Amino acid sequence: MKTIKTTVTLAVILSLSPLLSAQEAKSSDKDYFTVKSEAVTLTSVEAGRAAAPKEPAGFGVLNVNKGAEGGLANAGLAAWSVINSGAPSGTYASAYASAIPGFSFNWGNIAEWKGPKEMVYQYKVTNLMGVDVINVKYKISFFYGGTEDYSGKDARLDSYVAQATGQDTAKDNKIHGRYITNFTVQPVSVNVKWGWHFDLAVKMSDPMNIGTKMNPIAALQASLNWIRSTTFSTNGGTLTYNVDGLGNFRDLTQEEKDRTGEIGPVQVSKTSAVSWN
């Protein structure tokens, strides 16, 4: 019995030996798992044109969000996954965020949308062997400029103005604004080599009003949290982007790098020794 068991075990090892040797060769090769360079670059921009975006699924009628700054609310998600374990996540297709009025309203009352404005980024990691072990592209897109005009025809206007200004009656018969809808982050292409892992997830800030109470301009900030790992190490970080209802897009991470690069090295002043005697 012992002889048969030993023979079977030896046969299995011999049959797997080519595979094991190939994996062990890669695992022992530090050059393959060592980063030589990495970069995040903006590869294309689509400014966006006049558009009529469809009402997002599950949008419905919103109630006043007391906690939203400037009466704005996110009618979408606060977080979602874009790339999971080196493959496109199954949740990104229906994930979006919006910055719209936080009071009950009808989607049809908001018009003059533009978009989608799109920015495509590429994240590439090259190892010491010159192999691009991670090469992914992701797209940030959003519709902007949506504005409302009740022109005094909707009784809900008075209650909104009263809430926004603290007054019982409206002094203006129009409420405008510039809002954001269908903000998404989606994978365009994902190429991750054997032994490397990459994850990318989105976390949205609460909507902000960078305008006035009577003429709000919506703004959203998105934090893209990434994790890169191998058998030997794990690294991660955050990429931060900001968009507003006027169509402006800011890469806050790149701006911070630019500011830091302008700061020269710290100069250590040479001072003579001071005697306390």
N, C-alpha and C positions, 0 to 999 in steps of 0.2 A: 504494500500500500504506500509506504514511504517513498519507494523508488518511482512509482507512477506519478505521485504528486510533485516530486522534484523535477521530473522530466517535463511535465506540463508547464511548470513555472518557468523553467529555462527556455522553453519554446516561446512563451509569451514575451519574455524579455528580449529574445533575439528578434522576434517579429517587429517589436516596437523600437528597436535600437536606432534605426535611421531617423525616426521622428524625434526621439529623445535627444539624440546628438545634435540635431539641427536647433532645437529649442535651447539646449544647454549652451551651444555656441553663441546664440544671440544673447542669452541671459548673462553670459560671462563677458560679453563685449561692451565695455563701458562707453565706448565711442557711440554705440548705437543708442544708448539711453542717456546721453549727455547733450544738453542743449548748447548749440553753437550760437544761434541767433533766433530771435522771435520778433514779430512786428504785427501791429494792427494798422491797416491802411484803408483809406476811403477810396473805393475803386470807381464808383459812379454815383451820379446825383440826377434825379428827375424832379424838376421844380413843382410840377403839378399844375393843372389847369382847372377851369370852371367845371364842376362835377356835381352829380346828384347821387351821393352814396345811399345805398339801401339801408333801411332801418336795421340795426344790428339785431340778431336773434335774441329774444328774451329782454329786449330793451324796455318795452312796456311803458307804463306811466309811473313817474317817480314821485315820491313824497319829499317834502322839505328835509334836507339833511342839516340838522342844527349844528353839527360839528364841522361842516364844510366851510372853508374860508371863502368869504365873499359870496356865499350862497351857491357855490359850485359843488358838484358831486361827480364821482366816478361811477358811471353806469355799467362798467365792465369789471374785469378782474384786477386784483391787486398783485397777483404773482402767477407765473406759469413757467413751464420748462420748454426750452427751445431745442437743446441737444442733450441727449441722455446717453452716457456710456458710449460716446462716439457715433451715435446714430440720431437722426431726427426724432424728436419726441412726438408722441401721438396726440399731444394736447395743444400744440401751437396753432393748428388750423382754425380752431374756433375761439382762440384767446385774443382779447383786445381790451383796451382801456379807453375811456372817454373823459372829457372834462366839459360838463354841460350844466345848465342851471339846475339847482337842487330843489326846485319846486315842481309841483305837478304841472305837466305841460304836454302838448301834443307834438310829436316829432314833425308833423307837417308844418308847424309854425316856424321852424328853423330852416333857412334857405341860404343861398349864396355860398355854398360850400366850394372849396377848391381842393384839388388833389387827385390821387394821392401824391404827396411829396415823398420821395423814396431816396434813401441812402444805403448803398451796398458796401459793407465792410468785409475785408479779408483778414483772417488771423492765420499766420503761418509760423510754424516752428521747424527749424532745420537742425539736425543733429551734427555731431563732429564728423560723421561719414558723408555729409553733404546731402542726406536724404531728408525730404520734406515729410516729417513724420506726422505732422498735423497741418492740414490745409483746409480750412473751412471758410465759407462765406455766409453772412447773415444779412438780412434786409430789414431796415427800420422804415416804416411807412406810416403816414397819418393823413387824414383829411382835416382841413383847417378853415377858418374864416366864416364858419356858420354863424348867422346872426338871426335874431328874432325881432319882429315888429308887430306888436299887437294893435298899435294905433288907437288905443282906447276902446277896442272892440271886444275885449275879453275881460270879464269881471275879475279874473285872477290877477290881473295886472296891479290893481289897487292894493291887494294884500301883499304882493311881492314887493312893491315900492315901499309900503309901510314897514315891512320886515327889514328891507335893506337900508332905509333912511331913518327909521324910528318915528316917522310921521304918519298921521292917520289918513291923509289924502295925498293923491299923486299930484305933483306940480308939473309933470311932463306927461304927455299922452303917448310917448314912445319909449320903449326900452330896447336898446341895441345890445351889442356884445359880439365877441369873437371867440368861438368855441372850437373844441377839438373832438373828433370822433374817430373810431376805428384805428387807434394807435396800435400797431402790431410790431412784433419782432419775430421773424421767421427765418428758418435755414434756407439757403439757396443751394449750397453744395457742401457735402461733408466727406472728407477723406482723412481717416485716421489709421495709421499703420499698426501692425501687430505689436502688442506689448505696451502701447500707449493708450491712454484714456482721456477723454475730454468731455466736460459737461458745461452747459451754458443755461442759465436761468434768469428770468426777468423779475424784478421787484419794482412796483410802481409807487411813487409818492402820492400823497393826497393831492387833489387838484388845488392849484393856487390861483389867486386873482391878482394879476400884475397891472390891472387897470384901475378903474374906480367902481364904486358901488353901483352907480347908475349906468356905467358903460364898462362892464367887466371884460377883461381879456384873460382867457384861460391859459394856464401853463401846466405842463406835466414834466416830471423828472423821472427818468428810468435808470435803474441800476442793473447792469448786466453782470451777474456774479459768475465767474468762470473758475473751473478747477481742472488742472492738468496733472496727470499722475502716471507713474510707471511702477514697476515692482520696487524700485529703489528710492523714489521720492514723490512728494506731492506738493504742488504749488497752486496758488490761487490768487485772485484779485477781483477788482470791480472796475467796470467801464461805465462811466456816467454820461448820460445825454439829456438834453433839455429841449423841449419844443413848446411853442406857444400858438395862440389862436391867430396870430398874424402870419404864420408860416415860417417863423424863424426857427432854425435848428442850431444847437450848440453842442459841440463835443467838449464837455467839461474836462474830461481826462486829458485830452490833447492840450487844451488851454493851460492846464496846470503844469504839464511838462514843459510847455513853451515858457511859462513864467519862471519855472525853476531853472531852465537852461540859461535864462538871462542873468541869473544871480551868479556872480563869480565866486571863486574859492575864497574861503574865509582866510583873511590875512591875520596872522598872529603878530601882534605888536611886540617889539623888543624893548623892554624897559630895564633900567638898571636896578640892581638889588637895593632894597630899602632896609636900612638899619634901624632897629627900634631902640638902640642903646642911646 
